[in-house]
Amino acid sequence: MGKILRKASGPAAFSVFLTVLVSAAAQAAGRPIAAADLLAMERLSDPQLSPDGARAVYTVAVPDLQSNRLARNLWLVSLKTGDARPLTTSGRDGGARWSPDGRRIAFISQRDGTSQLYLIEVAPDIATAAEPAARVTKLTGLSGGADNIVWSPDGQTIAFTSEVYPDCRDDGCNAARDQAREKNPVHARIYDALLYRHWTSWSEGKRLHLFVVPSAGGAARDLLPGANYDVPPPQREGPHPIAFAPDNRTICFTAVSDRVEATSTNGDLFEIDAVATGAMPKRLTTSPGFDGAPAYSPDGRTIVFRSQARPGYESDKWRLMVLDRASGRQTSLTDAFDRSVEDPRWSNDGKSIYFNAEDEGKMPVFTIAATGGVPRAITAGMFDGEFDIAADALIVARSSLSSPAELFQVNRATGAATPLTRHNAARLSALDLPKSEPFTFSGAGATEIHGMLLRPPSFNTGSRYPVVMLLHGGPQTQWGDTWSYRWNAEMFAASGYVVVMINRRGSTGAGQQFVDDITGDWGGKPVEDLMKGLDFVLQKYSFTDPQRVAAAGASYGGYMIDWLASQSKGRFRALVSHAGVYDLASMYGSTEELWFPEHDFGGTPWTKPKAYQQMSPSSYAADFGKYKTPTLVICGEQDYRVPYTQSLEFYTALQRQDVPSKLIVFPDEGHWILKPQNAILWYKEVLGWLEQNLR
């Protein structure tokens, strides 16, 4: 995604950058956020309640600038007192799951170099919960690592996944194969099928397999020896892909068994006997879409899962389904609920199912009767990206555009929330972080469109401010009222900009038809929605300056920037394209998940050439030189979703027409800029580009 910068970008440059960002006069409400503040925030995730609902374990990640990575540890918090303490201190831990008796926690750690499964005993008194080495036990030492922990209900067995070579029957074979590959001076990659790379990694011929290991220690066993498919399929990330049945021997999992994985979004549920030697998996579902996130009812008679009905469409509505194990009958509980179910969980009594779902920039937790009915939003108007339930407790990881995630305890009946953690309270108290302001307007076809606006810190009603419109990717995702470390809206506002975020056509959280409306129309209604939304903001808010407007986006948002470089006819003073799709035909030939372009454009570039050509920014490259909008182009060289050559093509077209432009390539990043030092440079360059062209 661009060339490597030759200019100063080390500690000295960063110091100057921070000085500029922090130099605003102190306010009663605090100062504007700077990059150092953003990187100092503690990042909470993966909250898991103890079986009695009295405590929660969760992961806290903190950027380690020296090693240029996130250091992750496990923490415990008491729901009664709110006392929170670190449980582990290696800086390489996560994925914690409680044992059914609440006395142990299984977790994944890289403390010995590779991801392995560990157990830690947990004292009932949280005040004595710090990690003594004697209480930590390493359960696995597999060459393929470990992930996706699930306990059996009796606590005797732990299921997990590990990478293997399908034709290897033991880990000695896997390890020998790895060593031979590492020692081989020839590093050529040879393939005879598609989906040979994904996100940031090339396939080395391995598959994720389902394993079990005794929690008391012993040999881990591959339940799917020889299987040439992944459990779970890494191309379809989602919640809890593996579930243990109450009988302590049956495991349900999701797998893709279609021959051409690169064009299939199908995934089915399977069951396997984890006790019987040589047991074969049994297919439970056969729908053409994806079935995932299985969870057994407490009595074991039913499996709840989420399912997509249409084949080849990764953004189809996620329905909440229940499967009767005796009859095989499947029933959708949410046909009348026009939102996509994210993470289904059973109540302890099996009478209710809980899930969260995107909804107009929010993500509340809902509950629905296990027999069906109308879902009830427990946390309406909130963005609760993660949650867990146990006993009578409900906890959520809640965030907003102005506050990073913290854990809250929620009353299931009333939705009233009590803060559990305050990891970032002191840091936030020093900052002026404007809250988001929602707005709606009439977009293409008079359809109501949702958006959000942030005013700059130290806002003065008598001033006029430049506007930065941020464009989200997906294209089928949403701008949510939630904190982000990438494309953090507060960072843009802190530089003195009014930030506009519009959920144009194709965004999630506004019904399935709204999502579907972008299909085959990437440069049509979504563009009209964005331009009408921008006009609405400039007309309604007198403090916005219509002469100083910029746009920035990534992935599909980057595509939109590439499109606007010609189609906005010079309306913007500056553009920022990160990992943008520039030429749809060449993108098709180098990306990995082919179901995506084949669905959105109705076929391949040779069967639907007009659809690809009409919607490619490259088709209108001759107009870049007409408008000459200053454009910053950014990419990651390890991005296999939108290969960095898309950005190179765009940058070349800009440069050849003397458009003021700059290219930045991160050789050690993929689709997202994740390493802390790289994030510092990213914000420095992006905000610097806007400053240069908007002031």
Protein Blocks (a to p, Z undefined) as FASTA:
>chain_A
ZZadfbdcbfklmmmmmmmmmmpccdfkbpcddfklmmmpccdehiacdfklpaccdddd
dddfknopacdddddddfklopacdfbfnopaghiacdfklpaccdddfknopacddddd
ddfblklmcccfklpccfbfcfklpehiaddfklpaccddddddfkbcbfklmmmmmmmm
mmpmblcdcdfbehkbghjaccehiacddddddfkbpadddfkghiacddddfklgcehf
bccdfklpaccddddfbfblmlpcbdcdddddfkbghiacddfbfcfbdcehiacdfklp
accddddfbghiakbccddddddfknopacdfklmpccdcfbdcddfkopaccddddeeh
iacdddddfkbpjdddfkgoiacfbccdehjbccdddddfkbccddddddfknopacdfb
ffkmmmmmmpccddddddddddehhiacdddddddehiafkbccdddddddehjlccddd
dddfehpfklmmmnopacdddddehiahiajklmmmmgoplmmmmmmmmmmmmmmmmmmm
mmbcfklccdddehjlmmmmmmmmmmnnomafbdcdehiafblmlmmmmmmblmlmmmmn
opafklmmmlmmmmpmklmmmmmmmnopacdddddfklcklgcklmmmmmmmmmmnopac
dddddfkbcfbcfbfklmmmmmmmmmmmmmmmmZZ
